[in-house]
Amino acid sequence: MALFTYETKKDTRSGFGAGMEYLSQHNPKVVALCADLIGSLKLEGFIKNSPERFFQTGIAEANMIGISAGLTLGGFIPYATTFANFGTGRVYDQIRQSVAYSGKNVKICCSHAGLTLGEDGATHQILEDIGLMKMLPGMVVINPCDYNQTKAATIAIADY
C-alpha cells in the first residue's frame, strides 16, 4: 500500500473521499453508489471527475446493495456507501444473499460506526456492525483508524 502523509489532522471520511477521488482518475471499473449522503461521505471529488460512474440511490440502502451486486456482473467494482447502521444492520439480508453467498465483489464502505453520530441519536448508531459482517462467508472487514489508513485502504480494496 502507498504511504500517505499530511500536516494537519483530517478525519477518516476525508481519507475515504480522497481515496475515491484517486480511484475516479485511476480505475475506470470503480463505480460509487450513495444512499443520499454525498457530503457526509466526501464523494464530491469522485462525482466531479466521473459523474457517469456515480449512482445516487436515495434513502434506499437495500436497493443500493442489489444494484451494487448487479453492477459486478458487468465487470464493475461498486463501492456502496452510507452510514454503518444503514449499510450493515438495515440491509443485512441483502448483503447476505446478494453479496456474500453469491460471491459478489461489492465494497460496502460505511462511516459513522459505533456511537460516533452522537447528536443524531440511537437510530443512527450501531455497535454490532463489525460482528454482523465478519460472520458472513467471504466477507473481509477493514477498520482503518485515521485519514492515511482510510485513503490507502480505499484505494487498495479496489484490487482485492
C-alpha positions in Angstrom: 0.0 0.0 0.0 1.1 3.5 -0.7 2.2 5.8 2.2 0.2 9.0 2.6 1.2 11.8 4.9 -0.5 15.0 5.9 0.5 18.0 8.1 -2.8 18.7 9.8 -5.4 16.3 11.4 -8.0 15.1 9.0 -11.0 12.8 9.6 -11.4 9.3 8.2 -14.3 10.4 6.0 -11.9 12.8 4.2 -9.5 9.9 3.7 -12.3 7.9 2.1 -13.2 10.8 -0.1 -9.6 11.3 -1.2 -9.3 7.6 -1.9 -12.4 7.7 -4.0 -11.2 10.8 -5.9 -8.0 9.0 -6.7 -9.9 5.9 -7.9 -12.1 8.1 -10.1 -9.0 9.1 -12.0 -7.1 5.8 -11.9 -9.5 2.9 -12.0 -12.3 3.1 -14.6 -14.0 0.0 -13.2 -14.8 1.6 -9.9 -18.3 3.0 -9.5 -19.7 4.7 -6.5 -23.2 4.4 -5.1 -24.6 6.5 -2.3 -27.7 6.5 -0.1 -28.2 10.3 0.0 -25.1 11.1 1.9 -22.7 12.6 -0.6 -21.4 15.4 1.7 -21.1 13.1 4.7 -19.1 10.6 2.8 -17.0 13.2 0.9 -17.8 11.9 -2.6 -17.8 15.3 -4.3 -14.4 14.7 -5.9 -15.4 11.4 -7.3 -18.6 12.9 -8.7 -16.8 15.8 -10.2 -14.3 13.6 -12.0 -16.6 10.7 -13.0 -20.3 11.7 -12.8 -21.2 8.8 -15.2 -19.9 6.3 -12.6 -21.9 7.7 -9.7 -25.3 6.5 -8.7 -27.4 8.3 -6.1 -29.9 5.7 -4.8 -31.6 7.9 -2.2 -32.6 6.6 1.2 -32.9 3.0 -0.2 -29.9 1.1 1.1 -31.3 -2.4 0.3 -31.8 -1.3 -3.3 -28.3 0.1 -3.3 -26.9 -3.3 -2.3 -28.9 -5.0 -5.0 -27.8 -2.6 -7.7 -24.2 -3.0 -6.5 -24.4 -6.8 -6.8 -25.8 -6.4 -10.3 -23.1 -4.0 -11.4 -20.4 -6.6 -10.6 -21.9 -8.8 -13.4 -20.9 -6.0 -15.8 -17.3 -6.1 -14.5 -17.6 -3.0 -12.3 -16.3 -2.6 -8.8 -19.0 -1.0 -6.8 -18.4 1.0 -3.7 -21.7 1.1 -1.8 -21.6 4.0 0.7 -23.7 5.1 3.7 -23.7 5.2 7.5 -22.7 2.0 9.2 -26.1 1.4 10.8 -27.9 1.6 7.4 -25.1 -0.2 5.4 -24.9 -3.3 7.6 -27.9 -3.6 10.0 -30.7 -2.3 7.9 -29.6 -4.3 4.8 -28.1 -7.4 6.3 -30.4 -9.8 4.4 -29.5 -8.2 1.0 -25.8 -8.3 1.8 -26.1 -12.0 3.0 -28.0 -13.1 -0.1 -26.9 -10.9 -2.9 -23.2 -10.2 -2.0 -21.8 -12.8 0.5 -23.5 -16.0 -0.6 -23.3 -15.0 -4.2 -19.6 -14.1 -4.1 -20.1 -10.6 -5.5 -17.2 -8.2 -5.4 -19.0 -5.3 -3.6 -17.2 -2.9 -1.4 -19.5 -1.8 1.4 -17.9 1.4 2.8 -19.6 2.9 5.8 -18.9 5.8 8.0 -20.2 6.7 11.5 -19.8 3.3 13.1 -20.5 2.8 16.8 -21.5 5.8 18.7 -19.9 8.5 16.5 -23.2 10.0 15.4 -23.9 11.5 18.8 -26.5 14.1 18.2 -28.3 12.1 15.6 -29.3 9.6 18.2 -29.7 5.9 18.6 -31.4 5.3 15.3 -28.1 6.2 13.5 -25.8 4.3 15.8 -24.7 0.6 15.7 -22.3 -1.4 17.8 -22.7 -4.8 16.1 -21.8 -3.8 12.5 -18.4 -5.5 12.5 -19.8 -8.7 14.1 -22.5 -8.9 11.6 -20.2 -8.6 8.6 -17.3 -10.8 10.0 -19.6 -13.9 10.2 -20.6 -13.8 6.5 -18.7 -16.1 4.1 -16.0 -14.3 2.1 -16.6 -11.0 3.8 -13.5 -9.1 4.8 -13.7 -6.3 7.3 -11.2 -3.4 7.3 -11.5 -0.8 10.1 -8.9 2.0 9.4 -8.2 4.4 12.3 -7.1 7.6 10.6 -7.0 9.6 7.3 -3.9 7.9 5.9 -5.1 4.4 6.6 -8.6 5.1 5.2 -7.3 6.6 2.0 -4.8 3.8 1.5 -7.4 1.1 2.3 -10.0 2.7 0.0 -7.6 2.5 -2.9 -6.2 -0.9 -2.1 -9.5 -2.7 -1.8 -10.3 -2.0 -5.5 -7.7 -4.6 -6.3 -8.9 -7.2 -3.8 
